[in-house]
Amino acid sequence: MRNKKLQVWLPLIFSIVMIIGMFFGFRLHQQTGSSKGLFAREQRSTLQEAIDLIRNKYVDKVKIDSLQDNAMDGLMNQLDPHSVYIPNRDVAEANEDITGNFQGIGVEFNIFEDTVNVLYVVPGGPSDKAGLQIGDRITHVDDKSVVSKTLPSEDIRRMIRGEGGTKVKLTVWRAGTIQYFYVVRGTIPLPSLDAAYMLDGQTGYIRLNKFSETTYREFMRAMEELQGKGMKALMLDLRGNGGGLVQQAVNIADEFIAGDQIIVYTQGTNSDRRDYRASKDGIFETGKLVVLVDELTASASEILAGALQDLDRATIVGRRTFGKGLVQEQYPLSDGSAIRLTVARYFTPLGRSIQRPYDKGRKVYMEEVIDRYRSGEMINPDSIHQKKSEVFKTKGGRTVYNGGGITPDAFVPIDTSSFTQNITKLYLDGRFNNYVYLYYMDHRKELSAFRTPGEFTRGFAGSEEAWRGLVEYAVKDSVNLRVVPEKDKREVQRRIRAYLARLRWRTQGFYEVSNSGDPVVTRAKQLLEP
C-alpha cells in the first residue's frame, strides 16, 4: 500500500524539486553575473552601447529610431550595393513584391491637381464590393481630408492601406454628390504577369515584371492558355524586370530546358555551392524562344536569361542587362526590422558570374547604367565590355561573356529620338496622364465598344481628335504643341492609344497596343519567322 502511495506522489515531488532547483540556479546566475558557460549572456555591441548612452545621457532630445536607422544604413553601405537594412515600418511593404500581394482596398488612384481620382477598381476586391467606381474622387479617408496639392501620394496610400479585416471610411465625390463608402480591407494580389496574348496565329507573348511567390503559377496558367490557342513560338519579355525569388526563375527555366542540366548554381564564402537543375519534363522544351532584355533586367531575370543563353535554348534580344549576380536572403531583427544580406554569388551553367564591379562605391555602381547612355552603348553594341570580359563558348558555338550583365545575341538600340521641350514638359509634370484620363472619362461609351485590345488597335479612329484635344489642353498651361515635328506627333498619338488601352484593360491592354510599334518586339518577330 505504501509503495502504491509513493508511486502516486513521486511524479509531483520530482516536479517540485526540479522547479525549486531551477529557481535557485537562476537566482544564483543573476547574482554572480557570470558571463561564461552555457548560460552566458550575449555582450552588447559597441553600437548598442553608444545608442543607449545617447538615449540616456545626451543633452537634447534625439529621435533614437532615426539615429539607429542611419547607423544601420552606414553599416550596410560598407557592404555590397544590394545588402540593405529595412526599418520595421517598411518591412511589410518591402515584402509585398516577394509575396505577390498586400493588404488594402483594391483601387489604383492618381492625383490630378489636388484631387484623388480612382483609375481602377480590382474586380471582386473590397472596393468593388463596397460600390466604388472608376472616376470617383476621394476627398476624405476616415474623415481626414486628402484634397491637397502637397500631400504625397505615398501618405495617402498608407492611409488607405491597413490590416486585413479592418474598415476604412471613404468620402467620395461622384456625379455632383457626396457619398460615403465603408470598405473592409482585404488581400489584394500584385500580379507578376503584365500581359499574355498571341502576337499572331503561332507566336505567343508573355511579359513578367518580377519573380514573386506567385510568378511560376501565373506563368504556367498563361502558357497553358496560349498553347490552347496554337502557340508554337514564344516571346518572353523580361525588360524592366528587377528580379526576385531565385527558385521562381529556376522553375520557369525548367519548363524550357530538357534533361538533368544545371540552370544556375550559387556559392559564397560562408555558403557551400548549391546547384539548381532541370528536374522535370517542361511544358515548352522544343518550341522557338526569344527573350527580351534591357538595362533594367536584373538578378533572377538574368538567371533565367543566362541559363537559356548558355544552353543554346533561346535567342536573347535587346540591350545588355543590369549585371546583378548576387543572392540575398532576408533576416528579421528583434525590433521588427530586417536585413537583406548578400550571402552568395550565382553562376550561369557555363560558370559565368555576371555581377558588375562595385568596388568604387554605391553611387558609381548605381550610375553605371546612366553612363551607358552617355558612352553611346545604348546605340551601339558594347564592344568595350566584350573586350574586357572573359569569353565563353556555348555547345552551339555562340560567344558569351563574363561580368557586367547578359550581352544579347541580337542588339536593338534604344530609341534616340528626342521629344521637343514642350512635349517632354507634359510628361514630366503629369499633365499627359491627366489629359488621357480626362479623355478616357469623356469617351468611355465609345471605348467600351471595343471588346479586346486587338480590336482597339485595329479600329480606334480617334487619334487625330485626341491629339487636337491635347493641343488645346496644353495651351491652358502655356505649352504650344502646334509646331512639334510630325514624328513627335505620331509618337505621342501612339502613347495616347497605349495609355487609353491601359485604362480600359490594364497592363494587358497597354502592352498589346504599345508592342505594335516596339522595335525590340519587331526584331524578335523577325528572329521567330520560319
PyMOL commands that set and color helices and strands:
alter all, ss='L'
color gray80, all
select helices_A, chain A and resi 2-32+46-57+64-76+88-94+96-99+126-130+153-160+215-228+246-254+300-310+362-375+383-388+421-428+431-442+444-447+453-459+463-475+486-517+519-528
alter helices_A, ss='H'
color red, helices_A
select strands_A, chain A and resi 84-86+101-104+107-112+115-121+137-141+144-145+167-174+177-184+186-189+193-198+203-208+233-237+262-268+271-277+288-293+315-318+326-332+338-347+391-393+399-401+410-411
alter strands_A, ss='S'
color yellow, strands_A
deselect
rebuild
show_as cartoon
